[in-house]
Amino acid sequence: MFGKCNRTTTPIPAAQSDQYRLKSTGQRVTLLEHLSGGDVRIAMDTEHITRDAIVSARDITPA
């Protein structure tokens, strides 16, 4: 009556983080959006000021 369940569950993929680091400085940045031409828009905190910039997607690495 109460047997083992042979059903397998599919793993839930991990949520992709939006946290990256600049390869040149190691500064932590947040990915805001992907732009055309392989560029990305990022946000970074520097001295209590949040600013955004556009860099090449090759210039960042996952944190």
All heavy atoms as TSV, in Angstrom:
chain	resi	resn	atom	element	x	y	z
A	1	MET	N	N	0.812	-1.182	0.000
A	1	MET	CA	C	0.000	0.000	0.000
A	1	MET	C	C	0.866	1.261	0.000
A	1	MET	O	O	0.595	2.170	-0.747
A	1	MET	CB	C	-0.912	-0.024	1.224
A	1	MET	CG	C	-1.864	1.111	1.243
A	1	MET	SD	S	-3.193	0.704	2.357
A	1	MET	CE	C	-3.179	2.074	3.405
A	2	PHE	N	N	1.888	1.336	0.831
A	2	PHE	CA	C	2.774	2.498	0.872
A	2	PHE	C	C	4.134	2.080	0.332
A	2	PHE	O	O	5.030	1.737	1.079
A	2	PHE	CB	C	2.914	3.050	2.293
A	2	PHE	CG	C	1.635	3.589	2.840
A	2	PHE	CD1	C	0.914	2.908	3.789
A	2	PHE	CD2	C	1.141	4.796	2.373
A	2	PHE	CE1	C	-0.274	3.399	4.281
A	2	PHE	CE2	C	-0.040	5.298	2.860
A	2	PHE	CZ	C	-0.758	4.602	3.816
A	3	GLY	N	N	4.299	2.131	-0.955
A	3	GLY	CA	C	5.561	1.734	-1.571
A	3	GLY	C	C	6.451	2.938	-1.814
A	3	GLY	O	O	6.091	4.086	-1.571
A	4	LYS	N	N	7.621	2.630	-2.314
A	4	LYS	CA	C	8.560	3.702	-2.633
A	4	LYS	C	C	8.124	4.401	-3.909
A	4	LYS	O	O	7.622	3.780	-4.828
A	4	LYS	CB	C	9.954	3.149	-2.826
A	4	LYS	CG	C	10.601	2.642	-1.572
A	4	LYS	CD	C	12.021	2.212	-1.865
A	4	LYS	CE	C	12.704	1.739	-0.607
A	4	LYS	NZ	N	14.070	1.304	-0.881
A	5	CYS	N	N	8.364	5.676	-3.958
A	5	CYS	CA	C	8.047	6.456	-5.158
A	5	CYS	C	C	9.279	6.466	-6.056
A	5	CYS	O	O	10.363	6.863	-5.635
A	5	CYS	CB	C	7.660	7.888	-4.770
A	5	CYS	SG	S	7.277	8.910	-6.206
A	6	ASN	N	N	9.143	6.022	-7.272
A	6	ASN	CA	C	10.266	5.956	-8.195
A	6	ASN	C	C	10.340	7.176	-9.105
A	6	ASN	O	O	11.083	7.188	-10.072
A	6	ASN	CB	C	10.172	4.693	-9.051
A	6	ASN	CG	C	10.377	3.445	-8.222
A	6	ASN	OD1	O	11.078	3.494	-7.224
A	6	ASN	ND2	N	9.769	2.346	-8.630
A	7	ARG	N	N	9.595	8.175	-8.787
A	7	ARG	CA	C	9.560	9.381	-9.604
A	7	ARG	C	C	10.832	10.196	-9.360
A	7	ARG	O	O	11.271	10.374	-8.231
A	7	ARG	CB	C	8.338	10.214	-9.242
A	7	ARG	CG	C	8.163	11.432	-10.074
A	7	ARG	CD	C	6.886	12.165	-9.747
A	7	ARG	NE	N	6.355	11.798	-8.433
A	7	ARG	CZ	C	5.458	12.493	-7.779
A	7	ARG	NH1	N	4.979	13.586	-8.295
A	7	ARG	NH2	N	5.023	12.109	-6.599
A	8	THR	N	N	11.438	10.661	-10.435
A	8	THR	CA	C	12.627	11.513	-10.297
A	8	THR	C	C	12.211	12.959	-10.482
A	8	THR	O	O	11.326	13.265	-11.269
A	8	THR	CB	C	13.699	11.158	-11.339
A	8	THR	OG1	O	13.146	11.335	-12.639
A	8	THR	CG2	C	14.182	9.731	-11.175
A	9	THR	N	N	12.860	13.827	-9.754
A	9	THR	CA	C	12.557	15.249	-9.874
A	9	THR	C	C	13.634	15.909	-10.707
A	9	THR	O	O	14.805	15.529	-10.662
A	9	THR	CB	C	12.498	15.924	-8.498
A	9	THR	OG1	O	13.752	15.750	-7.856
A	9	THR	CG2	C	11.406	15.322	-7.636
A	10	THR	N	N	13.243	16.885	-11.466
A	10	THR	CA	C	14.221	17.630	-12.257
A	10	THR	C	C	14.812	18.724	-11.392
A	10	THR	O	O	14.095	19.410	-10.663
A	10	THR	CB	C	13.572	18.252	-13.507
A	10	THR	OG1	O	12.483	19.048	-13.088
A	10	THR	CG2	C	13.087	17.186	-14.463
A	11	PRO	N	N	16.120	18.878	-11.440
A	11	PRO	CA	C	16.737	19.918	-10.607
A	11	PRO	C	C	16.333	21.307	-11.069
A	11	PRO	O	O	16.196	21.572	-12.262
A	11	PRO	CB	C	18.237	19.694	-10.799
A	11	PRO	CG	C	18.358	18.927	-12.068
A	11	PRO	CD	C	17.092	18.155	-12.232
A	12	ILE	N	N	16.142	22.181	-10.110
A	12	ILE	CA	C	15.782	23.560	-10.413
A	12	ILE	C	C	17.077	24.321	-10.679
A	12	ILE	O	O	17.998	24.288	-9.866
A	12	ILE	CB	C	15.029	24.201	-9.232
A	12	ILE	CG1	C	13.734	23.426	-8.980
A	12	ILE	CG2	C	14.745	25.669	-9.486
A	12	ILE	CD1	C	13.022	23.833	-7.727
A	13	PRO	N	N	17.192	24.969	-11.823
A	13	PRO	CA	C	18.431	25.696	-12.103
A	13	PRO	C	C	18.627	26.847	-11.123
A	13	PRO	O	O	17.678	27.510	-10.719
A	13	PRO	CB	C	18.239	26.220	-13.526
A	13	PRO	CG	C	16.790	26.149	-13.788
A	13	PRO	CD	C	16.212	25.106	-12.883
A	14	ALA	N	N	19.868	27.059	-10.752
A	14	ALA	CA	C	20.179	28.151	-9.827
A	14	ALA	C	C	19.926	29.484	-10.508
A	14	ALA	O	O	20.161	29.648	-11.702
A	14	ALA	CB	C	21.634	28.058	-9.390
A	15	ALA	N	N	19.433	30.427	-9.747
A	15	ALA	CA	C	19.164	31.754	-10.294
A	15	ALA	C	C	20.493	32.413	-10.668
A	15	ALA	O	O	21.455	32.378	-9.910
A	15	ALA	CB	C	18.430	32.601	-9.279
A	16	GLN	N	N	20.538	32.988	-11.838
A	16	GLN	CA	C	21.752	33.639	-12.286
A	16	GLN	C	C	21.897	34.972	-11.567
A	16	GLN	O	O	20.988	35.777	-11.527
A	16	GLN	CB	C	21.710	33.864	-13.786
A	16	GLN	CG	C	23.005	34.405	-14.327
A	16	GLN	CD	C	22.983	34.493	-15.837
A	16	GLN	OE1	O	22.021	34.117	-16.463
A	16	GLN	NE2	N	24.038	34.984	-16.399
A	17	SER	N	N	23.048	35.164	-10.993
A	17	SER	CA	C	23.297	36.382	-10.240
A	17	SER	C	C	23.608	37.534	-11.185
A	17	SER	O	O	24.127	37.340	-12.279
A	17	SER	CB	C	24.477	36.165	-9.296
A	17	SER	OG	O	24.816	37.360	-8.653
A	18	ASP	N	N	23.302	38.744	-10.744
A	18	ASP	CA	C	23.625	39.919	-11.539
A	18	ASP	C	C	24.870	40.617	-10.999
A	18	ASP	O	O	25.161	41.738	-11.357
A	18	ASP	CB	C	22.447	40.876	-11.606
A	18	ASP	CG	C	22.016	41.374	-10.228
A	18	ASP	OD1	O	22.519	40.845	-9.220
A	18	ASP	OD2	O	21.180	42.276	-10.177
A	19	GLN	N	N	25.608	39.932	-10.108
A	19	GLN	CA	C	26.812	40.496	-9.519
A	19	GLN	C	C	28.041	40.059	-10.308
A	19	GLN	O	O	28.257	38.872	-10.531
A	19	GLN	CB	C	26.952	40.063	-8.061
A	19	GLN	CG	C	25.861	40.592	-7.169
A	19	GLN	CD	C	25.915	42.102	-7.082
A	19	GLN	OE1	O	26.936	42.676	-6.754
A	19	GLN	NE2	N	24.802	42.747	-7.387
A	20	TYR	N	N	28.840	41.038	-10.720
A	20	TYR	CA	C	30.044	40.784	-11.499
A	20	TYR	C	C	31.183	41.612	-10.941
A	20	TYR	O	O	30.988	42.448	-10.075
A	20	TYR	CB	C	29.812	41.159	-12.975
A	20	TYR	CG	C	28.893	40.196	-13.688
A	20	TYR	CD1	C	27.511	40.341	-13.604
A	20	TYR	CD2	C	29.403	39.154	-14.432
A	20	TYR	CE1	C	26.673	39.457	-14.248
A	20	TYR	CE2	C	28.568	38.276	-15.087
A	20	TYR	CZ	C	27.204	38.423	-14.994
A	20	TYR	OH	O	26.381	37.549	-15.622
A	21	ARG	N	N	32.380	41.371	-11.443
A	21	ARG	CA	C	33.551	42.169	-11.096
A	21	ARG	C	C	34.210	42.640	-12.379
A	21	ARG	O	O	34.225	41.928	-13.377
A	21	ARG	CB	C	34.559	41.350	-10.295
A	21	ARG	CG	C	34.088	41.023	-8.907
A	21	ARG	CD	C	35.235	40.511	-8.055
A	21	ARG	NE	N	34.768	40.128	-6.738
A	21	ARG	CZ	C	34.672	40.966	-5.724
A	21	ARG	NH1	N	35.011	42.218	-5.870
A	21	ARG	NH2	N	34.228	40.555	-4.557
A	22	LEU	N	N	34.756	43.858	-12.330
A	22	LEU	CA	C	35.526	44.359	-13.454
A	22	LEU	C	C	36.862	43.621	-13.471
A	22	LEU	O	O	37.525	43.489	-12.445
A	22	LEU	CB	C	35.776	45.865	-13.324
A	22	LEU	CG	C	34.574	46.764	-13.530
A	22	LEU	CD1	C	34.963	48.215	-13.239
A	22	LEU	CD2	C	34.043	46.636	-14.938
A	23	LYS	N	N	37.261	43.128	-14.628
A	23	LYS	CA	C	38.523	42.396	-14.724
A	23	LYS	C	C	39.713	43.298	-14.432
A	23	LYS	O	O	40.689	42.866	-13.824
A	23	LYS	CB	C	38.676	41.783	-16.111
A	23	LYS	CG	C	37.780	40.598	-16.356
A	23	LYS	CD	C	38.042	40.016	-17.724
A	23	LYS	CE	C	37.158	38.817	-17.988
A	23	LYS	NZ	N	37.373	38.265	-19.327
A	24	SER	N	N	39.646	44.545	-14.831
A	24	SER	CA	C	40.796	45.436	-14.689
A	24	SER	C	C	41.058	45.847	-13.244
A	24	SER	O	O	42.207	45.915	-12.812
A	24	SER	CB	C	40.609	46.681	-15.547
A	24	SER	OG	O	39.452	47.375	-15.140
A	25	THR	N	N	40.006	46.106	-12.466
A	25	THR	CA	C	40.191	46.617	-11.098
A	25	THR	C	C	39.692	45.672	-10.019
A	25	THR	O	O	40.035	45.845	-8.860
A	25	THR	CB	C	39.457	47.959	-10.923
A	25	THR	OG1	O	38.054	47.736	-11.111
A	25	THR	CG2	C	39.954	48.997	-11.899
A	26	GLY	N	N	38.851	44.716	-10.374
A	26	GLY	CA	C	38.267	43.818	-9.388
A	26	GLY	C	C	37.094	44.420	-8.647
A	26	GLY	O	O	36.560	43.817	-7.724
A	27	GLN	N	N	36.667	45.618	-9.043
A	27	GLN	CA	C	35.544	46.288	-8.384
A	27	GLN	C	C	34.251	45.542	-8.663
A	27	GLN	O	O	33.974	45.126	-9.777
A	27	GLN	CB	C	35.432	47.721	-8.885
A	27	GLN	CG	C	34.313	48.495	-8.236
A	27	GLN	CD	C	34.214	49.918	-8.774
A	27	GLN	OE1	O	34.901	50.285	-9.707
A	27	GLN	NE2	N	33.355	50.695	-8.165
A	28	ARG	N	N	33.434	45.383	-7.624
A	28	ARG	CA	C	32.153	44.700	-7.759
A	28	ARG	C	C	31.147	45.624	-8.433
A	28	ARG	O	O	31.012	46.781	-8.056
A	28	ARG	CB	C	31.655	44.273	-6.386
A	28	ARG	CG	C	30.460	43.394	-6.461
A	28	ARG	CD	C	30.083	42.909	-5.070
A	28	ARG	NE	N	29.490	41.609	-5.238
A	28	ARG	CZ	C	29.975	40.479	-4.784
A	28	ARG	NH1	N	31.069	40.484	-4.086
A	28	ARG	NH2	N	29.375	39.351	-5.004
A	29	VAL	N	N	30.434	45.096	-9.437
A	29	VAL	CA	C	29.442	45.870	-10.182
A	29	VAL	C	C	28.174	45.038	-10.322
A	29	VAL	O	O	28.189	43.826	-10.152
A	29	VAL	CB	C	29.969	46.280	-11.579
A	29	VAL	CG1	C	31.181	47.184	-11.461
A	29	VAL	CG2	C	30.290	45.079	-12.432
A	30	THR	N	N	27.075	45.708	-10.646
A	30	THR	CA	C	25.798	45.050	-10.884
A	30	THR	C	C	25.442	45.192	-12.351
A	30	THR	O	O	25.471	46.300	-12.897
A	30	THR	CB	C	24.690	45.695	-10.028
A	30	THR	OG1	O	25.067	45.601	-8.658
A	30	THR	CG2	C	23.363	44.991	-10.234
A	31	LEU	N	N	25.118	44.094	-12.991
A	31	LEU	CA	C	24.731	44.102	-14.394
A	31	LEU	C	C	23.297	44.602	-14.510
A	31	LEU	O	O	22.386	44.053	-13.898
A	31	LEU	CB	C	24.847	42.702	-14.981
A	31	LEU	CG	C	24.466	42.529	-16.431
A	31	LEU	CD1	C	25.427	43.303	-17.332
A	31	LEU	CD2	C	24.448	41.075	-16.807
A	32	LEU	N	N	23.101	45.677	-15.267
A	32	LEU	CA	C	21.765	46.249	-15.431
A	32	LEU	C	C	21.078	45.738	-16.684
A	32	LEU	O	O	19.907	45.374	-16.652
A	32	LEU	CB	C	21.852	47.774	-15.460
A	32	LEU	CG	C	22.386	48.433	-14.199
A	32	LEU	CD1	C	22.513	49.935	-14.397
A	32	LEU	CD2	C	21.500	48.125	-13.017
A	33	GLU	N	N	21.797	45.731	-17.817
A	33	GLU	CA	C	21.186	45.245	-19.051
A	33	GLU	C	C	22.244	44.948	-20.091
A	33	GLU	O	O	23.347	45.485	-20.059
A	33	GLU	CB	C	20.183	46.257	-19.604
A	33	GLU	CG	C	20.795	47.555	-20.079
A	33	GLU	CD	C	19.771	48.513	-20.659
A	33	GLU	OE1	O	18.912	48.076	-21.420
A	33	GLU	OE2	O	19.846	49.697	-20.313
A	34	HIS	N	N	21.875	44.069	-21.025
A	34	HIS	CA	C	22.720	43.757	-22.172
A	34	HIS	C	C	22.345	44.711	-23.305
A	34	HIS	O	O	21.167	44.893	-23.602
A	34	HIS	CB	C	22.507	42.315	-22.633
A	34	HIS	CG	C	23.044	41.306	-21.674
A	34	HIS	ND1	N	24.343	40.880	-21.700
A	34	HIS	CD2	C	22.448	40.639	-20.654
A	34	HIS	CE1	C	24.538	40.005	-20.740
A	34	HIS	NE2	N	23.395	39.843	-20.094
A	35	LEU	N	N	23.333	45.306	-23.929
A	35	LEU	CA	C	23.114	46.215	-25.045
A	35	LEU	C	C	23.570	45.546	-26.332
A	35	LEU	O	O	24.221	44.500	-26.300
A	35	LEU	CB	C	23.894	47.517	-24.819
A	35	LEU	CG	C	23.585	48.256	-23.515
A	35	LEU	CD1	C	24.548	49.406	-23.322
A	35	LEU	CD2	C	22.157	48.751	-23.529
A	36	SER	N	N	23.261	46.150	-27.446
A	36	SER	CA	C	23.679	45.584	-28.722
A	36	SER	C	C	25.183	45.744	-28.904
A	36	SER	O	O	25.812	46.612	-28.296
A	36	SER	CB	C	22.927	46.262	-29.865
A	36	SER	OG	O	23.246	47.638	-29.884
A	37	GLY	N	N	25.766	44.908	-29.723
A	37	GLY	CA	C	27.179	45.014	-30.029
A	37	GLY	C	C	28.091	44.417	-28.977
A	37	GLY	O	O	29.286	44.687	-28.956
A	38	GLY	N	N	27.563	43.618	-28.047
A	38	GLY	CA	C	28.389	42.981	-27.035
A	38	GLY	C	C	28.711	43.849	-25.837
A	38	GLY	O	O	29.576	43.517	-25.042
A	39	ASP	N	N	28.021	44.973	-25.690
A	39	ASP	CA	C	28.236	45.849	-24.545
A	39	ASP	C	C	27.185	45.571	-23.471
A	39	ASP	O	O	26.129	45.011	-23.745
A	39	ASP	CB	C	28.151	47.317	-24.958
A	39	ASP	CG	C	29.292	47.722	-25.875
A	39	ASP	OD1	O	30.353	47.069	-25.819
A	39	ASP	OD2	O	29.119	48.695	-26.628
A	40	VAL	N	N	27.512	45.964	-22.244
A	40	VAL	CA	C	26.577	45.834	-21.126
A	40	VAL	C	C	26.566	47.135	-20.343
A	40	VAL	O	O	27.538	47.882	-20.336
A	40	VAL	CB	C	26.950	44.664	-20.187
A	40	VAL	CG1	C	26.754	43.327	-20.860
A	40	VAL	CG2	C	28.370	44.795	-19.674
A	41	ARG	N	N	25.451	47.407	-19.701
A	41	ARG	CA	C	25.337	48.571	-18.817
A	41	ARG	C	C	25.454	48.069	-17.387
A	41	ARG	O	O	24.750	47.133	-16.994
A	41	ARG	CB	C	24.008	49.280	-19.028
A	41	ARG	CG	C	23.973	50.650	-18.380
A	41	ARG	CD	C	22.770	51.444	-18.849
A	41	ARG	NE	N	22.142	51.971	-17.645
A	41	ARG	CZ	C	20.892	51.841	-17.327
A	41	ARG	NH1	N	20.063	51.238	-18.130
A	41	ARG	NH2	N	20.424	52.341	-16.212
A	42	ILE	N	N	26.338	48.671	-16.617
A	42	ILE	CA	C	26.585	48.239	-15.255
A	42	ILE	C	C	26.381	49.397	-14.294
A	42	ILE	O	O	26.417	50.560	-14.696
A	42	ILE	CB	C	28.016	47.683	-15.086
A	42	ILE	CG1	C	29.051	48.747	-15.471
A	42	ILE	CG2	C	28.204	46.413	-15.877
A	42	ILE	CD1	C	30.473	48.385	-15.125
A	43	ALA	N	N	26.168	49.077	-13.035
A	43	ALA	CA	C	26.094	50.081	-11.963
A	43	ALA	C	C	27.188	49.758	-10.967
A	43	ALA	O	O	27.461	48.595	-10.680
A	43	ALA	CB	C	24.738	50.053	-11.284
A	44	MET	N	N	27.842	50.811	-10.452
A	44	MET	CA	C	28.902	50.609	-9.473
A	44	MET	C	C	28.807	51.666	-8.391
A	44	MET	O	O	28.333	52.768	-8.627
A	44	MET	CB	C	30.262	50.633	-10.147
A	44	MET	CG	C	30.611	51.938	-10.832
A	44	MET	SD	S	32.142	51.843	-11.724
A	44	MET	CE	C	31.514	51.641	-13.374
A	45	ASP	N	N	29.235	51.305	-7.204
A	45	ASP	CA	C	29.267	52.231	-6.068
A	45	ASP	C	C	30.699	52.695	-5.853
A	45	ASP	O	O	31.607	51.885	-5.732
A	45	ASP	CB	C	28.772	51.560	-4.789
A	45	ASP	CG	C	27.293	51.249	-4.840
A	45	ASP	OD1	O	26.568	51.989	-5.529
A	45	ASP	OD2	O	26.866	50.274	-4.210
A	46	THR	N	N	30.892	54.002	-5.825
A	46	THR	CA	C	32.206	54.560	-5.532
A	46	THR	C	C	32.018	55.731	-4.588
A	46	THR	O	O	31.301	56.691	-4.896
A	46	THR	CB	C	32.921	55.056	-6.807
A	46	THR	OG1	O	32.084	55.987	-7.472
A	46	THR	CG2	C	33.234	53.912	-7.747
A	47	GLU	N	N	32.619	55.637	-3.417
A	47	GLU	CA	C	32.589	56.710	-2.436
A	47	GLU	C	C	31.175	57.248	-2.205
A	47	GLU	O	O	30.912	58.439	-2.333
A	47	GLU	CB	C	33.537	57.831	-2.837
A	47	GLU	CG	C	34.975	57.379	-2.941
A	47	GLU	CD	C	35.895	58.491	-3.390
A	47	GLU	OE1	O	35.508	59.671	-3.314
A	47	GLU	OE2	O	36.999	58.181	-3.820
A	48	HIS	N	N	30.252	56.370	-1.904
A	48	HIS	CA	C	28.864	56.710	-1.573
A	48	HIS	C	C	28.093	57.294	-2.757
A	48	HIS	O	O	27.070	57.937	-2.564
A	48	HIS	CB	C	28.800	57.673	-0.383
A	48	HIS	CG	C	29.592	57.203	0.782
A	48	HIS	ND1	N	29.221	56.109	1.520
A	48	HIS	CD2	C	30.744	57.655	1.328
A	48	HIS	CE1	C	30.097	55.918	2.480
A	48	HIS	NE2	N	31.042	56.839	2.390
A	49	ILE	N	N	28.598	57.106	-3.967
A	49	ILE	CA	C	27.910	57.576	-5.173
A	49	ILE	C	C	27.670	56.373	-6.074
A	49	ILE	O	O	28.588	55.618	-6.353
A	49	ILE	CB	C	28.751	58.622	-5.940
A	49	ILE	CG1	C	29.013	59.841	-5.059
A	49	ILE	CG2	C	28.064	59.021	-7.232
A	49	ILE	CD1	C	30.005	60.819	-5.660
A	50	THR	N	N	26.435	56.194	-6.493
A	50	THR	CA	C	26.123	55.129	-7.432
A	50	THR	C	C	26.100	55.726	-8.825
A	50	THR	O	O	25.449	56.732	-9.072
A	50	THR	CB	C	24.763	54.496	-7.112
A	50	THR	OG1	O	24.790	53.998	-5.783
A	50	THR	CG2	C	24.449	53.367	-8.065
A	51	ARG	N	N	26.824	55.104	-9.734
A	51	ARG	CA	C	26.823	55.592	-11.108
A	51	ARG	C	C	26.770	54.398	-12.038
A	51	ARG	O	O	27.059	53.272	-11.643
A	51	ARG	CB	C	28.048	56.441	-11.382
A	51	ARG	CG	C	29.342	55.716	-11.202
A	51	ARG	CD	C	30.516	56.640	-11.403
A	51	ARG	NE	N	31.740	55.859	-11.342
A	51	ARG	CZ	C	32.828	56.166	-11.988
A	51	ARG	NH1	N	32.880	57.237	-12.725
A	51	ARG	NH2	N	33.898	55.411	-11.889
A	52	ASP	N	N	26.389	54.642	-13.272
A	52	ASP	CA	C	26.347	53.555	-14.233
A	52	ASP	C	C	27.312	53.853	-15.365
A	52	ASP	O	O	27.704	54.995	-15.594
A	52	ASP	CB	C	24.928	53.312	-14.738
A	52	ASP	CG	C	24.357	54.481	-15.502
A	52	ASP	OD1	O	24.543	55.637	-15.076
A	52	ASP	OD2	O	23.724	54.240	-16.528
A	53	ALA	N	N	27.700	52.785	-16.058
A	53	ALA	CA	C	28.645	52.902	-17.154
A	53	ALA	C	C	28.335	51.825	-18.182
A	53	ALA	O	O	27.641	50.851	-17.890
A	53	ALA	CB	C	30.070	52.744	-16.646
A	54	ILE	N	N	28.864	52.005	-19.365
A	54	ILE	CA	C	28.731	51.014	-20.426
A	54	ILE	C	C	30.124	50.470	-20.712
A	54	ILE	O	O	31.053	51.232	-20.974
A	54	ILE	CB	C	28.104	51.631	-21.691
A	54	ILE	CG1	C	26.683	52.095	-21.389
A	54	ILE	CG2	C	28.109	50.610	-22.832
A	54	ILE	CD1	C	26.017	52.846	-22.521
A	55	VAL	N	N	30.260	49.154	-20.598
A	55	VAL	CA	C	31.534	48.484	-20.843
A	55	VAL	C	C	31.298	47.282	-21.754
A	55	VAL	O	O	30.151	46.855	-21.963
A	55	VAL	CB	C	32.206	48.024	-19.533
A	55	VAL	CG1	C	32.532	49.210	-18.632
A	55	VAL	CG2	C	31.364	47.021	-18.800
A	56	SER	N	N	32.361	46.723	-22.263
A	56	SER	CA	C	32.269	45.514	-23.064
A	56	SER	C	C	31.955	44.338	-22.147
A	56	SER	O	O	32.424	44.290	-21.004
A	56	SER	CB	C	33.596	45.270	-23.793
A	56	SER	OG	O	33.571	44.013	-24.438
A	57	ALA	N	N	31.189	43.394	-22.637
A	57	ALA	CA	C	30.848	42.216	-21.839
A	57	ALA	C	C	32.100	41.400	-21.523
A	57	ALA	O	O	32.124	40.659	-20.540
A	57	ALA	CB	C	29.827	41.361	-22.580
A	58	ARG	N	N	33.155	41.547	-22.307
A	58	ARG	CA	C	34.405	40.828	-22.046
A	58	ARG	C	C	35.191	41.428	-20.887
A	58	ARG	O	O	36.123	40.821	-20.390
A	58	ARG	CB	C	35.290	40.843	-23.304
A	58	ARG	CG	C	34.673	40.035	-24.454
A	58	ARG	CD	C	35.509	40.167	-25.674
A	58	ARG	NE	N	35.370	41.569	-26.112
A	58	ARG	CZ	C	35.954	42.090	-27.164
A	58	ARG	NH1	N	36.750	41.353	-27.893
A	58	ARG	NH2	N	35.766	43.345	-27.488
A	59	ASP	N	N	34.821	42.628	-20.440
A	59	ASP	CA	C	35.537	43.302	-19.367
A	59	ASP	C	C	35.031	42.955	-17.967
A	59	ASP	O	O	35.554	43.460	-16.991
A	59	ASP	CB	C	35.464	44.823	-19.546
A	59	ASP	CG	C	36.203	45.286	-20.777
A	59	ASP	OD1	O	37.088	44.561	-21.263
A	59	ASP	OD2	O	35.890	46.389	-21.264
A	60	ILE	N	N	33.998	42.088	-17.886
A	60	ILE	CA	C	33.472	41.716	-16.578
A	60	ILE	C	C	33.521	40.195	-16.430
A	60	ILE	O	O	33.539	39.464	-17.414
A	60	ILE	CB	C	32.024	42.225	-16.361
A	60	ILE	CG1	C	31.090	41.691	-17.428
A	60	ILE	CG2	C	31.993	43.735	-16.319
A	60	ILE	CD1	C	29.629	42.026	-17.195
A	61	THR	N	N	33.550	39.744	-15.182
A	61	THR	CA	C	33.565	38.325	-14.869
A	61	THR	C	C	32.607	38.082	-13.716
A	61	THR	O	O	32.433	38.960	-12.858
A	61	THR	CB	C	34.996	37.859	-14.537
A	61	THR	OG1	O	34.994	36.455	-14.328
A	61	THR	CG2	C	35.542	38.553	-13.319
A	62	PRO	N	N	31.943	36.912	-13.639
A	62	PRO	CA	C	31.007	36.667	-12.533
A	62	PRO	C	C	31.714	36.761	-11.181
A	62	PRO	O	O	32.863	36.356	-11.027
A	62	PRO	CB	C	30.530	35.236	-12.785
A	62	PRO	CG	C	30.745	35.027	-14.242
A	62	PRO	CD	C	31.958	35.823	-14.613
A	63	ALA	N	N	31.017	37.316	-10.206
A	63	ALA	CA	C	31.594	37.505	-8.859
A	63	ALA	C	C	31.525	36.220	-8.072
A	63	ALA	O	O	30.727	35.392	-8.245
A	63	ALA	CB	C	30.863	38.609	-8.122
